[in-house]
């Protein structure tokens, strides 16, 4: 069944619920990025889905969780001189990250049950939310799987698991954002359409998503701190050691030189392609789209490129890195809106 005007009525509480969920997922992406940037992600050494909501409440409990942290590779090799007060700082970041994730689950589940019994939704939404709920469960499991990789021998989380965790969060966000647009218009559109000109906008969306994935490997391997110039890397377009023969295909995912090179040039190509496309759309009617949306794409895209360069030049300063990640999701959002709007005649 498709979402159409005839089989679903608009209900303002449902719209507000969708908007709230979408904003909350955007916020958890930002919080997760800040948790990583403050090196706080390995401060909680166990995963208790229910009891983990309660933080340490007295000195004895704080000493207990701090002693558990002292057994981890991160404390032994990186933070061996850390005090209890310093530990509390990183602990609260990770605790809030996990608490907010649980809060999203509550905000999703209970209103959904209410709307189900009120018959505010239809089979289209039940199927969509089944996918989102499943991805949410996977996100929780992968989050702990990611943290666990830094609690054994290596004091750093696996870049593969971090990138999977990030990409899954972005997919959940994109699904919620797209669903919100569909519900607002009471209209569904096929997301993949190779036969029309709007496929050119879809290509921009795909490129932005790939750029975000490559950014995940940048973050997971700390590759952004290896070269702090742009566009050259150690004075060269193609730097030394970009391909190490003994690593083979793994250069793409484990060689920090290659990771840095790939991210900056994937991002540059995405910027050039998307800017050229939307500038052409602004001066022509090649694809029918409102000019305010086109202008917003160009502005957010330009800001994203600027923030990326500043993150590199500043040796991944936390303010630029966080804004760069946040703006990447905003860029994805406005492109999704542009893609949806471009499929509606007369707008």
N, C-alpha and C positions, 0 to 999 in steps of 0.2 A: 504494500500500500504506500502511495506517495502522500506527502504532506500537501494538502490543497485546502482552499477556503471551504470546500463543501464537507470535509470530514473532520474539521477541528475548529473550535472557537478560540478566540484570543482571550487569555486571562492574565490580567496585570500581575498577580502574584507569581505566576510561572515565569513571566519575563524578568521580574525583579530577581527571582531565584537564579535564573540562568546568568544574569549579569553579575550577581554576587559571586557565584561559583567561578565564573571566568576571571573576575578580579582577584579572587583568592588564589587561584592557580598561578596567575601572573605574580602575585606577591610571594608565593612559595618558591617560585623560580628565582626571584630576587634574593630572598632570604637564603636559599640554598647556595647561591653564588657568593654571598657575603660570608656564609659559614665556611666555605672553601677558602676565600680570600683572607680570612682571619685565622686560617689553620686551626679551625675548631672542630672539624668533622670527626676526629678520632677520640674525642674527649669522653664519650660514653661508650663503655666497652661491652655492653650487653644490649640485647633487644627484648624489651618486655612491652608488648603492644598495649597492655592495660595498665599494669603497675608502673610502667616507665613514665606515665603521665605525671606522677608525683615526684617532685624534685627532692633533694636532700633538705631536711627541715631543721637539723641541729648539727652541732659541731661533730658529734660522733658519726653521723651519716656522711657528712662532708669528708671526714678523714677516711671513711670506708671506700667511697667512690674514688678519692684521690689515690689511695693505696692500690686500688685496682688499676687505675691509669698508669701507675708507676711500673707495672709489669709489662707494659706495651712497648714495642720497638720505638714508637715516637718519643716516649719519655726517655728511654735508655739512650737513644742515639741523637736526639734533637733537643729535648727539653729537660735534661737531667738536673738543671739548676732551677727549675720552675718552683715557685712558691705556691702555697694553697690559694692565696688571693689571685695570683695569675691564672691558676687552673680554673678558678670560678668564672673568670672572664670567658674562656673558651667553652667551658661547660654550658653556660647559659645560652650561648649562641646555638649550640647543637640541640640543647633541650628545647629551645623555642622553635627551632626548625622542625623537630619531631612533633611537638605539641600542635603547631599550626597545621601540619599535615593531617593529624588526627581530627582536628577541628573541621577541616575540609570534608573528611569522611562523614562527620555528623551532619554538616550543613547539606551534604548531598543526600544522605539516606532518609532522614526523617521527613523533610518536605516531599521527597519523591513518594514515600508511602502515603502521605496525606493526599497528594495530587492523584495518586492511583485510585484511591477509594472515592475521591470526588469526581473521577472520570474526566479530568482536565486534559489528559494526554491521549494519544492513540498509538497504534501498533508501530508506527514510524518512530515515535520517540522511545517506546519501550526497547526496540532493537538498538537504537542509538545509545541509550543510556546503559544498556547491557554491555556494550563495547567499552564505554567510558568507565564503568564500574570495574570491569575486568582489568583494564589498563591501570586503574588506580590500585588494585590489589597487587598487580605485578610491580608497580612503582614502589610500594611499601617493601616488598620482598627484595627487590633489586637494591633498594636503598641500604638495607642491612647487609646484603651480599657485597655491596661496594665497600662499606665501612669495614667489614670483616677482612677484606684483602689487605688492609693496612694495620691489622692487629696481630699478624702472625710473624713473618720474618722481615718484611719491608715496612718502614715507617710511612709509606705513602700508599694511597689507594690506587687501585688499578685504573689506568687511563681508559681502558676498554669499558670497565664497569661504570666509571664516571660518565663517559660519553653516552652509554646506553641509558643511564639514569636521567641525564639531561634531555636526550632526544625523546624519551618516553614522556617526560613532563611537557615538552613542547608540543608533542602530538596530542596529549590530553587537552592542553590549552587550546590548540587549533580546533579540535573537535567541539569544544564548548563554545568557542567564539563563533564558529560556523553555524552551530545549532542555534545560537542566540540570534544570528542574522536571519536564519530560516524562520524561526518562530515569529520574529518581529514582522516579517513580510508574509507569514503564513504561506510560505512557498518553498519548495525544495528544488534544487538544481543539481544536475549531474556534475560531480566535481571534476571528473576527467572527461575532457572533450577534445579529441584530436582533430575534429573536422572543421572547427570554426577558428576565426582569428583570435579569439580570446585565449587560445592555447599559448599565445606569446606571453600573456600575463601569468599563466600557470607555470611557465618555464622560469619566470622570475621567482615565483614562490618556491619552486624546487631548488633553485640556485641558493636562495637565502637559507633554506633548510640545510643544504649541504655545507654551506659556510658555517652555520651554527654547529654542525657535527664536527667539522674540522677545528672549530673553536673549543669544543670539548676536549679534543686531544691536546690542544695548546694548553688548556688549563690543567689537565691531568698529568702532563709531562713537564709542566713549568717551562715550556719552550718559549713562551713570550719574553722570558728574561734572558734569552740567549743572544738575541740581536736587538739592539735598541736604536736602530736607524731605519729610515724608510726613504726611498724604496730599496736602497742598497743594503747588502748584508756583508759586513766587513769589507766595504768598498766594492762589492761585486754584485751583479744581478743574480748570477748563479754561484753561490758560495762553495767553498771547499767542503768536502765531507758530506755533500748532499746525498751521495750514494755510497754506502759501505758494502762491499761485495759479500762479506760474510752474513749480512742481514737480509739480503735479497728483498722480497716484497715487504718485509717487516720494516724497512726504512720508512714506509708511508705512515706507520703507526708508532714506531718506537725511536726513530732517529730524530732528536730534537731539531736538528738543522732542517731536515726534510719537512717536519711538521710545521715549523715556522714559515718556511718557504711556501708550502702548499696553502696555508691559511691566508697569508697576505695576498697571494696572487689569485686564489679562488675568490676572495673578498673583492679584489680589484676588478676582476672580470665581471663579477655579479654587479658591482657598482656601475661599470661602464655600460653593460647590457641594459640594466634596468633604467638607468638615467636616460640613455638614448631612446629606449622604447617610450617612456612616459613623456619625454620632451617632444617626441614626434606625435604622441597622442594629444598633447596640449595644443599643437599648432595644426592638427588635422582631425578628421573624423574617421580615421582608419578603424578605430574601435569606439563605439559610442559610450562615453563616460563623462560624468560631471567633472568640470574643471577644478572645483575645490578638492576633490579626491585626488586628482592628478597632482595638484600642487602640493598636497600633504605628503604624497608618496615621495616627491622630489625633495622636500624639506627633510623628512625623516631619513631618507636614504643618504643625503648629504651629511646630516648629523652623524649617522652611523659610521660613515667613512672617516670623518674627522675624529670621532671618539676612538676608533680603531688605531689610527695613527698616533693619537695622544697616549693611548695605553702602551703602545710600543716605545715611544720616545721617553715616557716616564718610568720605564722599567716596571710596567704593570702596577702603577699606583692604584690603590684600592678604589678611589673615586672614579677614575676613568674606566677601570675594568668593570666595575659594577654598572655604571651608566651604559657602557658598551653592550653588556649582556642584556640589560633591560631594554635598551633601544632596539636591539635585534628582534625581540619579541614584538615590540610595537610596530616595527617595519613589516614583520610577517602579518600582523593584524591588518594593517591598512592595505596590504597587497591582497589579502583574502577578501576584504570588503570591496576593493576595486574589481576583483575577479567575479564576485557575486553580482555586483551592480552592472558589470559589463554584459551580463547574460540577460538582463531585463530590458526589453525594448522600451524606448521612450523616456529613459531616465538619463 
